[in-house]
Amino acid sequence: MRRAVFFLFIVLILVPAALAAQSFPVTEHTLANGLKVIIIEDHKSPLATFQIWYKVGSRNEPEGKKGISHLLEHMMFKGTKKYGPKEFTNIIQRNGGMDNAFTTKDYTTYYQNMSSDRLHLSVELESDRMKNLLFDPKELNSERNVVLEERRQRYENDPQALLYEDVMSTAFMAHSYRDPVIGWPSTLASITREDMFDYYSTYYSPSNAFIVVAGDVDPSKVTTMINEKFENIPAAVKRPRLSVAEEPQQEGPKRIYLRKEAELPYVVMAFHAPSFPHPDSFALDVLSVILSGGKSARFYQSLVLTQAVAVDEFASYNGLYRDPFLFIIGGTASKGVTAETLVDALWAEIKKVSSEPVAEAELQKAKNQIEASFIFAQDSNYSKALYAGMFERLGSWRLSEKYLEGIRKVTAADLQAVTRKYLVEDNSTTGILVPLKKAEQ
């Protein structure tokens, strides 16, 4: 789970027992239409966050319409019969709050952070756009162009991001994780207003959503507010598509090359790996920190400082996916160093872990880093709700209680076992950025 965009990374902090044991009262209930509500009380300041999670992301998109989840996220700010374009955000900001949204492969989330006595605004506005979105054709065309420009800036003009996208598309043969959340230019161009409305009507339903509220709130009052605004919204008539193609086992190494204008070679290596709460997910999480948990970790010490074959490095494992995802490593080669040299150096570090048990002190330090990151990242109302939502998407917010338990039990033998099982050549997809000069490009 380390290095997910929402995780605050804190280095070398031992977690006090009192802090590790802290908890906040949580209540939950489910409306008759299937909408689940989770309320987390924290009265240390008069603030609150309201988050509504729709259990749909790029994972669920039909062929030919990739990017529709993210485009729909944009359209959710473009008005209903009651509130015109930009009014949602303007109302929240006029009341001292802020709002935003994000789309992932597994879910789409909308949130507002504000004074707790303004929480009724979120309830009113979110209930309205759950059922009354307009889909003005002019707004749809405008937002489509915004997303296409966003794609150009984030991927097509960024060689490293483009290589990552290519590695995803190569590592996954059947599963829809192969497609980028932002979509492809051709599929974005093909999405019609009718496509959008059908997708919205199917997935933006109380029975396919849940709400998380965290902060200085009275659960009974919040429950009453939500019931009044959401209980009359009917569940979708059309059932959401719940299953996706299962990814077959990879049985041989894959390698791709991207030739783009760049200064230095860049390497991304991906390995298929299980997701939380699979028993191996805890050791994989610890392994990512052992390899790249700051400047004292193995990759930095060996590849950057000692061998000087890389100017930066990374190891990333995010276990909070609905389906098995990837363990990813890589880095940028130093000037004058080839990508192949960096690839060999990465493999050498992996083989060290598989052949030599990690020292107890190094193992415990990695566990401390993960525990500190996990706990301190939940310091705000927003992040408490965020964590609850991510675990709820996997089955229940209560799964978070198992996470640190699993991390604490990881042994050096476990690290060797997962390295030998998953970080092997036949399970690898290697992407190499071959830098071109401007004239060559």
C-alpha positions as CSV (number, residue, x, y, z in Angstrom):
1,M,0.0,0.0,0.0
2,R,3.0,2.3,0.3
3,R,3.2,5.2,-2.2
4,A,-0.5,5.2,-3.0
5,V,-1.3,8.9,-3.7
6,F,-3.2,9.2,-0.4
7,F,-0.5,7.8,1.9
8,L,1.7,10.2,3.9
9,F,5.1,8.7,4.2
10,I,6.9,9.1,7.5
11,V,10.4,7.8,8.0
12,L,11.9,6.1,11.0
13,I,9.3,6.8,13.6
14,L,8.6,4.3,16.4
15,V,4.9,4.4,17.1
16,P,3.9,5.0,20.7
17,A,1.7,2.2,22.0
18,A,-1.0,4.7,23.1
19,L,-1.2,6.2,19.6
20,A,-1.3,2.8,18.0
21,A,-4.2,1.9,20.1
22,Q,-6.3,5.0,19.5
23,S,-9.6,4.6,17.9
24,F,-12.7,6.7,17.1
25,P,-16.4,5.8,17.6
26,V,-17.8,4.4,14.3
27,T,-21.5,3.9,13.5
28,E,-23.0,2.5,10.4
29,H,-26.4,1.9,8.9
30,T,-27.9,1.0,5.6
31,L,-30.9,2.7,4.0
32,A,-33.7,0.7,2.4
33,N,-32.4,1.5,-1.1
34,G,-29.1,0.0,-0.3
35,L,-27.0,3.1,0.5
36,K,-24.6,2.4,3.4
37,V,-23.6,5.2,5.7
38,I,-20.4,5.1,7.9
39,I,-19.9,7.8,10.5
40,I,-16.6,8.4,12.3
41,E,-16.7,10.7,15.4
42,D,-13.7,13.0,16.1
43,H,-14.5,16.0,18.2
44,K,-11.1,17.6,18.5
45,S,-12.0,20.4,16.1
46,P,-15.3,21.8,14.7
47,L,-14.7,20.3,11.2
48,A,-16.0,17.4,9.2
49,T,-15.6,15.7,5.8
50,F,-18.4,14.2,3.7
51,Q,-17.4,11.6,1.1
52,I,-19.6,9.6,-1.2
53,W,-18.0,6.6,-2.9
54,Y,-19.4,5.0,-6.0
55,K,-18.2,1.5,-6.5
56,V,-17.2,2.0,-10.1
57,G,-14.0,2.9,-11.9
58,S,-12.1,2.1,-15.0
59,R,-12.2,-1.6,-14.0
60,N,-15.9,-1.7,-14.9
61,E,-15.9,0.1,-18.2
62,P,-17.1,-1.6,-21.4
63,E,-14.8,-2.0,-24.3
64,G,-14.7,1.0,-26.6
65,K,-15.7,3.4,-23.8
66,K,-12.5,3.5,-21.7
67,G,-12.3,6.7,-19.7
68,I,-16.0,7.1,-19.2
69,S,-15.7,6.9,-15.4
70,H,-13.3,9.8,-15.3
71,L,-15.3,11.8,-17.8
72,L,-18.4,11.2,-15.7
73,E,-16.5,12.6,-12.7
74,H,-16.0,15.8,-14.7
75,M,-19.6,16.0,-15.7
76,M,-20.8,15.7,-12.0
77,F,-19.7,19.3,-11.6
78,K,-21.6,20.5,-14.7
79,G,-25.0,21.0,-13.3
80,T,-28.4,19.7,-12.4
81,K,-31.9,21.1,-12.9
82,K,-31.6,22.8,-9.5
83,Y,-27.9,23.8,-9.5
84,G,-26.2,25.1,-12.6
85,P,-22.6,24.5,-13.7
86,K,-20.0,25.6,-11.1
87,E,-22.8,26.2,-8.5
88,F,-21.9,23.1,-6.5
89,T,-18.3,24.3,-5.9
90,N,-19.3,27.9,-5.4
91,I,-21.7,27.1,-2.7
92,I,-19.2,25.0,-0.8
93,Q,-16.5,27.7,-1.1
94,R,-18.8,30.5,0.0
95,N,-19.4,28.5,3.1
96,G,-15.7,28.1,3.8
97,G,-15.2,24.6,2.5
98,M,-13.5,22.9,-0.3
99,D,-14.6,20.1,-2.6
100,N,-13.0,17.7,-5.1
101,A,-13.2,14.3,-6.6
102,F,-11.0,11.5,-8.0
103,T,-11.4,8.4,-10.1
104,T,-9.4,5.2,-9.7
105,K,-9.5,1.8,-11.3
106,D,-11.9,0.5,-8.7
107,Y,-14.0,3.5,-7.5
108,T,-15.0,7.2,-7.9
109,T,-15.1,9.4,-4.9
110,Y,-16.5,12.9,-4.3
111,Y,-15.8,14.8,-1.1
112,Q,-16.1,18.1,0.8
113,N,-14.2,19.3,3.8
114,M,-15.9,22.1,5.8
115,S,-17.1,23.3,9.1
116,S,-19.2,20.6,10.7
117,D,-22.2,22.9,11.0
118,R,-22.3,23.1,7.2
119,L,-22.5,19.4,6.6
120,H,-26.2,19.7,5.5
121,L,-24.9,21.4,2.3
122,S,-23.0,18.3,1.2
123,V,-26.0,16.1,1.9
124,E,-28.3,18.4,-0.2
125,L,-25.9,18.8,-3.1
126,E,-24.7,15.2,-3.3
127,S,-28.2,13.8,-3.1
128,D,-29.3,16.1,-5.9
129,R,-26.5,15.2,-8.3
130,M,-26.9,11.5,-7.6
131,K,-30.2,11.6,-9.5
132,N,-30.6,14.9,-11.4
133,L,-27.5,15.3,-13.6
134,L,-28.2,17.2,-16.8
135,F,-25.5,16.0,-19.3
136,D,-25.7,19.2,-21.4
137,P,-24.1,18.2,-24.8
138,K,-22.1,21.4,-24.9
139,E,-20.7,20.7,-21.4
140,L,-19.9,17.1,-22.4
141,N,-17.9,18.2,-25.5
142,S,-16.1,20.9,-23.4
143,E,-15.1,18.4,-20.7
144,R,-14.1,15.8,-23.2
145,N,-11.6,18.3,-24.6
146,V,-10.4,19.1,-21.1
147,V,-9.7,15.4,-20.4
148,L,-8.0,15.0,-23.8
149,E,-5.7,17.9,-22.9
150,E,-5.1,16.4,-19.5
151,R,-4.1,13.2,-21.1
152,R,-1.7,15.0,-23.4
153,Q,-0.1,16.8,-20.5
154,R,0.1,13.9,-18.1
155,Y,1.0,11.0,-20.4
156,E,1.8,11.9,-24.0
157,N,4.2,14.7,-23.0
158,D,5.7,12.8,-20.2
159,P,7.9,9.9,-21.4
160,Q,8.1,8.2,-18.0
161,A,4.3,8.3,-17.5
162,L,3.9,7.0,-21.0
163,L,6.2,4.1,-20.3
164,Y,4.3,3.2,-17.2
165,E,1.1,3.2,-19.2
166,D,2.7,0.9,-21.8
167,V,3.9,-1.5,-19.0
168,M,0.4,-1.7,-17.6
169,S,-1.1,-2.5,-21.0
170,T,1.6,-5.2,-21.5
171,A,1.6,-6.8,-18.0
172,F,-2.2,-7.3,-18.1
173,M,-3.5,-9.3,-21.1
174,A,-7.2,-9.9,-20.1
175,H,-8.0,-7.8,-17.0
176,S,-9.3,-4.3,-17.4
177,Y,-6.5,-2.9,-15.2
178,R,-4.6,-2.8,-18.4
179,D,-6.4,0.4,-19.4
180,P,-5.6,3.8,-18.0
181,V,-8.2,5.5,-15.8
182,I,-8.0,8.6,-18.1
183,G,-8.9,6.4,-21.2
184,W,-7.6,6.5,-24.7
185,P,-8.1,9.3,-27.2
186,S,-10.1,7.2,-29.5
187,T,-12.4,5.8,-26.8
188,L,-12.9,9.2,-25.3
189,A,-14.0,10.6,-28.7
190,S,-16.5,7.8,-29.1
191,I,-18.4,8.4,-25.8
192,T,-21.9,9.9,-26.5
193,R,-24.4,11.6,-24.2
194,E,-26.5,8.4,-24.3
195,D,-23.4,6.4,-23.2
196,M,-22.9,8.8,-20.3
197,F,-26.5,8.7,-19.1
198,D,-26.7,4.9,-19.3
199,Y,-23.5,4.6,-17.3
200,Y,-24.6,7.1,-14.8
201,S,-28.0,5.5,-14.4
202,T,-26.5,2.1,-13.9
203,Y,-23.6,2.9,-11.5
204,Y,-24.6,6.1,-9.7
205,S,-27.2,4.4,-7.6
206,P,-27.7,4.2,-3.8
207,S,-27.2,0.4,-4.0
208,N,-23.8,0.9,-5.7
209,A,-22.6,3.6,-3.3
210,F,-21.7,4.4,0.3
211,I,-21.2,7.5,2.3
212,V,-18.4,8.2,4.9
213,V,-18.7,11.1,7.2
214,A,-15.9,11.9,9.7
215,G,-15.4,14.7,12.2
216,D,-17.2,16.7,14.8
217,V,-20.7,15.3,14.2
218,D,-23.6,13.8,16.0
219,P,-24.3,10.5,14.3
220,S,-28.1,10.6,15.0
221,K,-28.4,14.1,13.4
222,V,-26.3,13.1,10.4
223,T,-28.3,9.9,9.9
224,T,-31.5,11.9,9.9
225,M,-30.2,14.4,7.4
226,I,-29.0,11.6,5.0
227,N,-32.2,9.7,5.4
228,E,-34.3,12.7,4.5
229,K,-32.4,13.4,1.3
230,F,-31.3,10.0,0.0
231,E,-33.9,7.5,1.1
232,N,-36.3,8.4,-1.8
233,I,-33.7,7.9,-4.5
234,P,-34.5,4.5,-6.1
235,A,-31.9,1.8,-6.7
236,A,-30.8,1.4,-10.3
237,V,-33.1,-0.7,-12.5
238,K,-30.2,-2.0,-14.5
239,R,-27.7,-4.1,-12.5
240,P,-24.1,-3.0,-12.5
241,R,-21.6,-5.3,-14.2
242,L,-19.8,-6.9,-11.3
243,S,-17.4,-9.3,-12.9
244,V,-14.3,-8.7,-15.0
245,A,-12.0,-11.0,-16.9
246,E,-9.6,-12.9,-14.7
247,E,-5.9,-12.4,-15.6
248,P,-4.2,-15.6,-16.6
249,Q,-0.9,-16.6,-15.0
250,Q,2.1,-15.1,-16.8
251,E,4.4,-17.8,-18.1
252,G,7.3,-15.9,-19.5
253,P,9.1,-12.5,-19.3
254,K,7.8,-9.6,-21.3
255,R,9.8,-6.6,-22.4
256,I,8.9,-3.4,-24.2
257,Y,10.8,-0.4,-25.4
258,L,9.6,3.2,-25.7
259,R,11.7,5.6,-27.8
260,K,10.9,9.2,-26.8
261,E,12.8,12.5,-26.4
262,A,14.4,12.3,-22.9
263,E,17.6,12.9,-21.1
264,L,18.2,9.6,-19.4
265,P,17.1,6.0,-19.7
266,Y,14.3,4.9,-17.4
267,V,13.2,1.5,-16.3
268,V,9.9,0.1,-15.0
269,M,9.7,-3.6,-13.9
270,A,6.3,-5.0,-12.9
271,F,5.4,-8.3,-11.3
272,H,1.9,-9.7,-10.8
273,A,1.1,-9.8,-7.1
274,P,-2.0,-10.5,-4.9
275,S,-3.9,-7.7,-3.1
276,F,-4.9,-7.3,0.5
277,P,-6.1,-9.3,2.5
278,H,-4.2,-12.1,0.8
279,P,-1.7,-13.5,3.3
280,D,1.3,-12.6,1.1
281,S,0.2,-8.9,0.8
282,F,1.7,-8.0,4.2
283,A,5.2,-9.4,3.3
284,L,5.0,-7.6,-0.1
285,D,4.3,-4.3,1.6
286,V,7.2,-4.7,4.0
287,L,9.4,-5.8,1.1
288,S,8.7,-2.5,-0.8
289,V,9.9,-0.6,2.2
290,I,13.0,-2.8,2.6
291,L,13.9,-2.0,-1.0
292,S,12.9,1.6,-1.2
293,G,11.8,3.1,2.1
294,G,14.0,6.2,2.0
295,K,17.7,7.0,1.7
296,S,18.7,4.2,4.2
297,A,16.9,1.5,2.1
298,R,18.6,-1.0,-0.1
299,F,17.9,0.5,-3.6
300,Y,19.1,4.0,-2.6
301,Q,22.2,2.8,-0.7
302,S,23.3,0.4,-3.5
303,L,22.0,1.8,-6.8
304,V,22.4,5.5,-6.1
305,L,25.2,5.8,-3.6
306,T,27.5,2.8,-3.9
307,Q,27.2,1.8,-7.6
308,A,26.0,5.2,-8.9
309,V,24.0,3.5,-11.6
310,A,20.8,5.4,-10.9
311,V,19.8,9.0,-10.0
312,D,16.6,7.8,-8.5
313,E,14.8,4.5,-7.7
314,F,11.5,3.2,-6.4
315,A,9.7,0.1,-5.2
316,S,5.9,0.4,-5.1
317,Y,3.3,-2.0,-3.8
318,N,-0.4,-1.0,-3.4
319,G,-2.5,-3.8,-2.0
320,L,-5.7,-1.9,-1.9
321,Y,-7.0,-3.1,-5.3
322,R,-10.1,-5.2,-5.8
323,D,-8.2,-7.7,-7.8
324,P,-4.6,-8.8,-7.9
325,F,-2.4,-6.0,-9.1
326,L,1.4,-5.4,-9.4
327,F,4.6,-5.0,-7.4
328,I,6.6,-2.4,-9.3
329,I,10.3,-1.4,-9.2
330,G,12.5,0.8,-11.3
331,G,14.4,4.0,-11.6
332,T,16.3,6.5,-13.8
333,A,19.7,5.5,-15.0
334,S,22.7,7.8,-14.2
335,K,24.3,9.7,-17.1
336,G,26.4,7.3,-19.2
337,V,24.8,4.2,-17.7
338,T,22.6,2.0,-19.9
339,A,19.2,0.8,-19.0
340,E,20.4,-2.8,-19.2
341,T,23.0,-2.0,-16.5
342,L,20.3,-0.6,-14.2
343,V,18.0,-3.7,-14.9
344,D,20.9,-6.0,-13.9
345,A,21.5,-4.0,-10.7
346,L,17.8,-4.2,-9.8
347,W,17.8,-8.0,-10.3
348,A,20.9,-8.3,-8.2
349,E,19.1,-6.5,-5.3
350,I,16.1,-8.8,-5.6
351,K,18.3,-11.9,-5.6
352,K,20.0,-10.7,-2.4
353,V,16.6,-10.7,-0.6
354,S,15.7,-14.1,-1.9
355,S,19.0,-15.7,-0.9
356,E,20.0,-13.9,2.3
357,P,17.5,-13.4,5.2
358,V,16.9,-9.7,6.1
359,A,18.4,-8.8,9.4
360,E,16.0,-8.4,12.3
361,A,16.8,-4.7,12.8
362,E,16.2,-3.9,9.1
363,L,12.9,-5.8,9.2
364,Q,11.7,-4.1,12.3
365,K,12.6,-0.6,11.0
366,A,10.5,-1.3,7.8
367,K,7.6,-2.4,10.0
368,N,7.9,0.8,12.1
369,Q,7.8,2.9,9.0
370,I,4.7,1.3,7.7
371,E,2.9,1.5,11.0
372,A,3.8,5.1,11.5
373,S,2.7,6.0,8.0
374,F,-0.6,4.1,8.4
375,I,-1.5,5.7,11.7
376,F,-0.2,9.3,11.2
377,A,-1.8,9.5,7.7
378,Q,-5.2,9.2,9.4
379,D,-4.6,12.3,11.5
380,S,-7.2,14.4,9.6
381,N,-10.9,13.8,9.1
382,Y,-10.4,13.5,5.4
383,S,-7.8,10.8,5.7
384,K,-9.7,8.9,8.3
385,A,-12.7,8.8,6.0
386,L,-10.5,8.0,3.1
387,Y,-9.0,4.9,4.7
388,A,-12.4,3.7,5.9
389,G,-13.7,4.1,2.3
390,M,-10.8,2.2,0.7
391,F,-11.2,-0.7,3.1
392,E,-15.0,-0.6,2.7
393,R,-14.5,-1.0,-1.1
394,L,-12.6,-4.2,-0.4
395,G,-15.5,-5.5,1.7
396,S,-15.7,-3.7,5.0
397,W,-14.1,-0.7,6.8
398,R,-13.3,-3.2,9.6
399,L,-10.6,-4.8,7.4
400,S,-8.3,-2.0,8.4
401,E,-8.0,-3.6,11.8
402,K,-6.3,-6.6,10.2
403,Y,-3.8,-4.6,8.3
404,L,-1.3,-3.7,11.0
405,E,-1.8,-7.1,12.6
406,G,-0.6,-8.7,9.4
407,I,2.4,-6.3,9.1
408,R,3.6,-7.0,12.6
409,K,3.7,-10.8,11.9
410,V,5.9,-10.6,8.8
411,T,9.2,-12.5,9.2
412,A,12.5,-12.6,7.2
413,A,11.4,-16.0,5.9
414,D,8.2,-14.5,4.6
415,L,10.2,-11.8,2.7
416,Q,12.3,-14.5,1.1
417,A,9.2,-16.6,0.2
418,V,7.3,-13.7,-1.5
419,T,10.4,-12.6,-3.4
420,R,11.0,-16.1,-4.7
421,K,7.3,-16.5,-5.6
422,Y,6.5,-13.2,-7.3
423,L,9.7,-11.3,-8.1
424,V,10.9,-13.8,-10.7
425,E,11.7,-13.5,-14.4
426,D,8.7,-15.4,-15.8
427,N,6.4,-13.1,-13.8
428,S,8.1,-9.9,-15.0
429,T,7.2,-7.2,-17.5
430,T,10.1,-4.8,-18.1
431,G,9.7,-1.4,-19.8
432,I,12.7,0.6,-21.0
433,L,12.7,4.2,-22.0
434,V,15.3,4.7,-24.8
435,P,16.1,8.4,-24.8
436,L,16.2,10.2,-28.1
437,K,17.6,13.6,-28.8
438,K,15.2,16.3,-30.2
439,A,16.5,15.9,-33.7
440,E,16.0,12.1,-33.6
441,Q,12.4,12.5,-32.2
